[in-house]
Structures are given as C-alpha cells and as structure tokens.
Amino acid sequence: MEIGVRKSILLVLDSLGVGELPDAANFNSRGANTLAHIAESLPQGLQLPNLSQMGLGNLTYARGLQRFAETTGFFGKARLRSGGNDSLSGHWEMAGLSIVEGFTSFQNGPGDILLAKAEQLAGTKFLVFRVGENHDPTVDIMSQYLVEHRITKQPILVCSGSSILQIAAHPQVMPKEELFTILKNLSPLTKKFNIAKLSAIPMAGEPGNVQFLSEEQQEIHLPPVQPTLFDMLNARGIPVIGVGRIRDMFSGQGLTDTVPADNNQEVISTVMQLLRDSEVNREGQAVIVANLYDFDKYYSHPRDPLGYANALAEFDDMLPRLKRAMENEDVLYLTADHGGDPTFPGNDHTREHVPILVFSRMIQPQKNASLGVRKTLADVAQTVAESYDLGAHYAADSFWGDMVAHM
C-alpha cells in the first residue's frame, strides 16, 4: 500500500533515557533510568497523560505513568550503537550515521600532542584542568584555577570524559572577543583529533563565587563525517528545517533552513508554525527536526529531578496542541539522543535506551503497537527514508512496514 507522507517531525527530548544499556557499566551508568528515577523522586510519581497514552509508560516502570494496552501511537525503545554517549553521537545516529568507535574523550587530559597543537593554534599556553570522574567542573575551576588564571593570563582548558574541549576565561583577564577568537582558531582540532565539540565560555564573579556565563557560550561542532538522512532528503528535493540547536548538531549540513529557538516552549511554537507554513516541495513534503534542550541543560546536568519532572509535564501539556497542528498525512517521531539521569552523581550523560514514540492520524494502531527494542537509533532514519521511498540503507531496520500493517 502506497502511503503519501507529507511532513515528518523528528523531535528529540534531549537526555530522556528509559533504562540502562548493556554496556552501561563502561560509562559509569549501571542502574541509570532517567524516566523512572525522576518519577521516584516525586511522592505521587509522574503525571504525563498524553505521553502515557502514546506508550511512554509501556517502555519502563515509572511511578505514576499508566501502561496502556491500546495506545494512540506506536512505541518502542532503541539501543545506541555509537560508542559515544554524547549529543552529537545520538543525533547523528538518529539521522543514520553511527560512530561506532566513539569520539575522542579526555578523562585523562588532552595528551601532549593535542595540547601542543591547541597551544600552537591558540597562540597561548593553557591552564589544563582535568575533570575527575563524577565531578562538576564549575566547582573545581572556581576553587582551584581562577587565581592562577589571573596571574598567568592563560585561559583554562577543561577536559572531561566527554568529547568536549572547553576553554574558559574571566572577562577581566581576557576579553570575551579574544576568548571567542581562540575558539575559532582551534576549530581544525575537531577533524584532526575526532573531537565532537569545542566550546568557549566566559566566567564571572570572584574566587568562591564564580559562575559560567552559559548564555554567552559559543560552540564549534564536528560536521558529519558522512552524508546523513537529511542530505538524502535534501537531494531529493524534500526541505529539511532544523529548529533550535539542530544546526549545531549537524553544522548545518543537509538542512535547507534553520530557525532559532531558545527554550522548549519556543521550539514547540516554532514547530507548530512550520507545520502551517514551512517550505514544502511539489508534493507538500518537508521534514522538521527539533531538539528540546531544556531537559538536558537545565535539569539533567544540574541534577534537578523536580525541575525535569515539571519540564516533562509542561511538554505533555503542549503535546495535544502539537498534534492538532498536524495534518492527517503528517508523522511525529519522539525520541532522545542519550540518557541524563538527574539522580546520578556528577553531571555527565548516562548510557541508556532512548524512547521511540510515533503518532500519525493516517496510521493509528489497532492493537499490539509495540515496536520492540530496536538494535540502533538509526532505525528512525531508515523508517523515515522508507516513508519517503528514498532507497537509503543505514545498516538499520525500518519499522515503517510494521506501522503500515495496522492500516
């Protein structure tokens, strides 16, 4: 049966894991379950009626979430094949590109060769700070490095178990413009050393009361090393619009257009507007990709389960309006890029399965709407590719046929 899909919406609920992966121990994530532990932190558990009806409560036990025998959407969860546990790995895998070996990480520091190259490109020496396991770098930088930073005038290079190199400086020591120039000069490191992200962030305050100015942070991401689903969609004349930080995740590659959005509410409002008036091809087709970053930035990394729960409830309240903005031929995919259990120590991501929830009025499940446990998040890319008859192959299995069989 030929199905005419118009607009597909890929919505990433950043960090919403649903239970540890088999290799969780390698990432200090044994026992992690973002959704379940958020629910356990509340006396009455989570109340997410709309997500529950789509099948979220069927993926893992979470206090307060109802399990439904008949759901409004298809539900499953996916393993992450990529060796990295970062946002870039998760987003790329969703788009069909799995980095099996993972990106370079810096738990033990940058290494002599990389450090020498970084200092050559930056034109300055760095104060190298290595974040220990399960430590918050902001605390240690504030207590150990600000005084030396003021004496030496050298920016601080922060290294952790993630594939992120971050440079930090106090504006009284180094003007922000100079810090951001150094970041730009370091950009060749991403490809040369397989680094997912470089970032520069100013600091404020005095010793004992120093904060990162996250609103002024600038970042450089490694561009996709191979074509993704978005490249193929674009090549076939199907517009791909990125909302929020999606542009950063793909360095703009494969995206027809990008629209900024600063928070979850703006993301959803923008997606609904694009459902009404986005650019489309002659068949009325387009793909909208968006990231709900608030979950990760404001609640997962700061380890705030209550804030995370409230943000989930706010999204759940917005979900019916998002669905009403969809036409019958549109398809909504909800997933995540990694876990971020806010009850775990430290502030790193946690290695977990991620949810896959799919809704479309033209493909409504009758019964047995489970998509099971997918071997890779790239199954989403394979499914979207099949829905548009792209003829793409991503070492993944489409679940499009499983859904269409319900028609």
C-alpha positions in Angstrom: 0.0 0.0 0.0 1.4 3.4 -1.0 1.3 6.0 1.7 1.7 9.7 1.0 3.6 11.2 3.9 3.8 15.0 3.8 5.5 16.4 6.8 7.6 14.4 9.3 8.6 15.9 12.6 11.6 14.5 14.4 11.5 15.8 18.0 14.5 15.0 20.3 13.7 15.0 24.0 17.2 15.7 24.9 18.5 13.3 27.6 15.2 11.4 28.2 16.6 7.8 28.8 14.4 4.9 29.7 16.8 2.4 31.3 20.4 1.3 31.2 22.1 -0.2 28.1 24.0 -3.5 28.2 27.3 -1.5 28.2 26.2 0.9 30.9 29.0 -0.2 33.2 31.6 1.2 30.7 30.0 4.6 31.2 29.6 4.5 35.0 25.8 4.2 34.3 24.9 0.9 36.0 21.3 1.2 37.2 20.6 4.5 35.3 17.0 5.2 34.3 16.2 8.8 33.7 12.4 8.5 33.4 12.0 6.0 36.3 14.2 7.9 38.7 12.5 11.2 38.0 9.2 9.5 38.8 10.6 8.0 42.0 11.7 11.5 43.2 8.0 12.6 43.3 5.6 11.4 46.1 2.8 10.8 43.5 5.1 9.9 40.6 4.9 11.5 37.2 1.6 12.5 35.6 2.1 12.6 31.9 -1.3 11.5 30.4 -0.6 12.4 26.8 2.8 10.8 26.6 1.5 7.8 28.5 -1.3 7.3 26.0 1.3 7.3 23.3 3.0 4.4 25.0 5.8 6.1 27.1 4.7 4.2 30.3 5.0 0.9 28.5 8.7 1.3 28.0 9.8 1.1 31.6 8.2 1.1 35.0 7.9 4.7 36.2 5.8 5.6 39.2 2.6 7.4 38.2 2.8 6.6 34.5 0.0 4.4 33.3 0.5 1.5 30.9 -2.0 1.2 28.1 -2.9 -2.0 26.2 -4.2 0.2 23.4 -2.2 3.3 22.7 -2.6 6.4 20.5 0.8 5.8 18.9 3.5 3.2 18.3 6.0 2.8 21.0 9.4 1.2 21.4 12.9 1.9 22.6 16.3 1.9 20.9 19.8 1.0 21.8 22.6 3.3 20.8 25.1 1.7 18.6 27.5 4.6 18.6 30.4 4.3 21.0 30.0 7.9 22.3 27.5 8.9 24.9 27.1 12.5 23.7 24.5 14.6 21.9 26.4 14.5 18.6 26.5 10.7 18.5 22.9 10.4 19.4 21.7 13.0 16.8 23.9 11.5 14.1 22.7 8.0 14.8 19.1 9.2 14.6 20.0 10.5 11.1 21.5 7.2 10.1 25.2 7.8 10.9 26.6 5.7 13.7 30.1 6.5 15.1 30.8 3.0 16.4 34.2 3.8 17.9 33.0 7.0 19.5 34.7 10.4 19.6 37.9 11.2 21.4 37.4 11.8 25.1 39.6 13.5 27.7 39.2 11.8 31.0 42.9 11.7 31.3 43.6 15.1 29.8 44.3 16.2 26.3 47.6 14.4 25.8 50.9 16.1 24.8 50.4 16.1 21.0 46.9 17.6 21.1 47.8 20.1 23.7 50.9 21.3 21.7 48.7 21.7 18.6 46.0 23.5 20.6 48.5 26.0 22.0 50.1 26.5 18.6 46.7 27.3 17.1 45.6 29.5 20.0 48.9 31.4 20.3 48.9 30.9 24.1 49.5 28.4 26.8 46.6 26.9 28.6 46.0 26.1 32.2 44.9 22.4 31.8 42.1 21.3 34.1 41.2 17.6 34.0 37.7 16.9 35.4 37.9 13.8 37.7 35.2 11.1 37.5 31.8 12.3 38.5 33.0 15.8 39.4 31.3 19.1 38.5 34.0 21.2 36.6 32.4 24.5 37.7 33.1 23.9 41.4 36.8 22.8 40.9 37.6 25.6 38.4 36.2 28.2 40.8 38.2 26.9 43.7 41.5 25.9 42.1 42.0 27.9 38.9 40.7 31.4 39.0 43.6 32.8 41.0 46.3 31.2 38.7 44.3 32.3 35.7 44.5 35.9 36.9 48.3 35.6 37.5 49.2 33.8 34.3 46.6 35.4 32.0 46.2 32.0 30.4 42.8 30.6 29.5 41.6 27.4 31.2 41.3 24.3 29.1 38.7 22.0 30.7 38.9 18.2 29.9 36.5 15.5 30.9 35.3 12.1 30.0 33.1 13.6 27.2 34.4 14.5 23.8 34.4 18.2 24.6 37.2 20.6 25.0 36.1 23.8 26.7 38.1 26.9 27.2 37.1 29.4 29.9 38.3 32.8 30.9 37.3 35.7 33.1 36.5 38.9 31.1 38.7 40.9 33.5 41.6 38.7 32.5 40.8 38.0 28.8 38.1 39.9 26.9 35.3 37.8 25.6 36.2 38.7 22.0 39.7 37.3 22.4 38.4 34.1 24.0 36.0 33.5 21.1 38.8 34.2 18.6 40.8 31.5 20.3 37.9 29.1 19.9 37.6 29.9 16.2 41.4 29.3 15.8 41.0 25.9 17.5 38.4 24.7 15.0 40.8 22.4 13.0 41.1 20.2 16.1 37.7 18.7 15.6 38.6 16.9 12.4 42.2 16.3 13.2 41.6 14.7 16.6 38.0 13.5 16.1 36.5 15.8 18.8 32.8 16.2 18.9 32.7 19.7 20.3 34.8 22.7 21.2 33.3 25.4 23.4 34.3 28.8 24.9 32.6 30.2 27.9 33.3 33.4 29.9 33.3 33.3 33.7 32.0 36.0 36.1 32.5 36.8 39.8 35.3 36.4 42.3 37.0 33.4 43.9 34.5 31.4 45.8 31.6 32.9 43.9 32.4 32.3 40.2 29.8 31.2 37.6 29.9 30.2 34.0 28.0 32.6 31.7 26.3 29.9 29.8 24.1 32.3 27.9 27.2 33.7 26.2 28.8 30.3 25.4 29.9 29.7 21.9 30.5 26.3 20.3 32.0 24.6 17.3 30.9 21.1 16.4 32.4 18.4 14.2 30.4 18.3 11.0 29.0 14.9 10.0 31.8 12.7 8.5 29.4 11.0 6.1 26.1 12.0 4.4 23.0 11.6 6.7 19.3 11.1 6.1 19.0 14.9 5.8 21.5 15.1 2.9 19.5 12.5 1.0 16.2 14.2 1.7 17.6 17.5 0.5 19.0 15.9 -2.6 15.5 14.5 -3.4 14.0 18.0 -3.1 12.4 17.5 0.3 13.1 20.5 2.5 14.7 19.8 5.9 14.2 22.5 8.5 16.2 22.5 11.8 14.8 24.1 14.9 16.9 25.2 17.9 20.3 23.6 18.3 19.8 21.1 15.4 22.0 23.4 13.3 24.9 22.9 15.7 24.4 19.1 15.8 24.8 18.9 12.0 26.9 22.0 11.4 24.1 23.0 9.1 24.8 20.1 6.7 21.7 18.7 5.0 19.5 21.4 6.3 17.5 23.6 3.9 16.8 26.2 6.6 17.3 26.7 10.4 15.1 28.5 12.9 16.4 29.6 16.3 14.5 28.8 19.5 15.8 29.4 23.0 13.7 27.1 25.1 11.2 24.2 24.9 8.2 26.4 24.6 9.8 28.3 21.7 10.7 25.1 20.0 7.2 23.7 20.1 5.7 27.0 19.0 8.1 27.2 16.1 7.4 23.6 15.1 3.6 24.3 15.0 4.2 27.4 12.9 6.3 25.4 10.5 3.6 22.8 10.3 1.3 25.5 9.0 3.7 27.4 6.7 7.1 25.8 6.1 8.7 25.4 2.7 7.5 22.2 1.0 8.2 20.5 -2.3 5.5 20.0 -5.0 4.1 17.0 -3.1 3.7 19.1 0.0 6.6 17.3 1.8 9.0 18.6 4.3 10.9 17.3 7.4 11.1 19.3 10.6 13.9 18.4 13.1 13.9 19.9 16.6 15.6 19.5 19.9 14.1 20.1 23.3 17.4 21.2 25.0 15.9 22.4 28.3 15.7 18.9 29.7 19.4 18.3 29.4 20.8 21.8 30.0 18.7 23.0 32.9 17.7 19.7 34.7 19.8 16.7 33.7 23.3 18.2 34.0 22.4 20.3 37.1 20.9 17.2 38.6 17.4 18.6 39.2 14.8 15.8 39.1 12.0 18.0 40.2 12.7 20.6 37.5 13.0 17.8 35.0 9.6 16.5 36.1 8.0 19.9 35.7 9.5 20.4 32.3 8.1 17.0 31.2 4.7 17.9 32.4 4.9 21.2 30.5 5.8 19.3 27.3 3.0 16.9 27.9 0.5 19.7 28.2 1.8 21.1 24.8 1.6 17.8 23.0 -2.2 17.9 22.2 -1.7 21.3 20.5 1.2 20.0 18.5 -0.9 17.0 17.3 -3.8 19.3 16.4 -1.4 21.3 14.2 -0.6 18.2 12.2 -2.4 17.2 9.0 -3.6 13.6 8.6 -0.6 12.8 6.3 2.0 14.1 8.9 4.0 11.8 11.1 5.5 12.7 14.5 8.5 10.9 15.9 9.6 11.4 19.5 13.0 10.1 20.7 16.1 11.1 22.6 19.8 11.3 22.0 21.1 9.8 25.2 20.2 9.4 28.9 20.7 12.0 31.6 19.6 10.6 34.9 19.4 13.5 37.3 19.6 11.3 40.4 23.1 10.1 39.4 26.3 11.7 40.9 28.3 14.1 38.7 26.9 15.8 35.7 27.6 13.5 32.8 25.2 11.8 30.5 24.0 8.3 31.4 24.2 5.3 29.0 20.6 4.3 28.4 18.0 3.2 25.9 16.0 6.0 24.3 12.3 6.1 23.6 10.7 5.9 20.2 7.1 7.2 20.1 5.3 7.7 16.7 2.0 9.3 16.0 0.0 9.9 12.8 -3.7 10.0 12.2 -3.4 8.0 9.0 -1.6 5.1 10.7 -3.4 4.6 14.0 -2.5 1.4 15.9 -5.3 -1.1 16.4 -3.5 -3.3 18.9 0.0 -4.6 19.6 1.5 -1.2 18.8 4.9 -2.1 20.3 8.0 -1.6 18.1 10.1 -3.6 20.5 13.7 -2.9 21.4 15.4 -1.6 18.3 19.1 -2.5 17.8 20.0 1.0 16.8 18.5 4.5 16.9 19.4 4.6 13.2 16.1 2.6 12.7 14.4 6.0 12.9 16.4 7.2 9.8 15.7 4.0 7.9 12.0 4.4 8.7 11.8 8.0 7.6 13.7 7.1 4.4 11.3 4.3 3.6 8.3 6.5 4.3 9.6 8.8 1.5 10.8 6.0 -0.7 14.4 7.3 -0.7 16.0 4.0 -1.3 18.5 4.7 1.5 20.3 2.0 3.6 21.8 2.8 7.0 22.7 -0.6 8.5 19.4 -0.4 10.3 15.9 -1.8 10.1 12.8 0.2 9.2 9.7 -0.2 11.3 7.6 1.6 8.6 6.1 -1.7 7.4 5.2 -2.7 11.0 3.2 0.5 11.3 1.5 0.5 7.9 0.3 -3.1 8.6 -2.1 -1.6 11.0 -4.0 0.3 8.3 
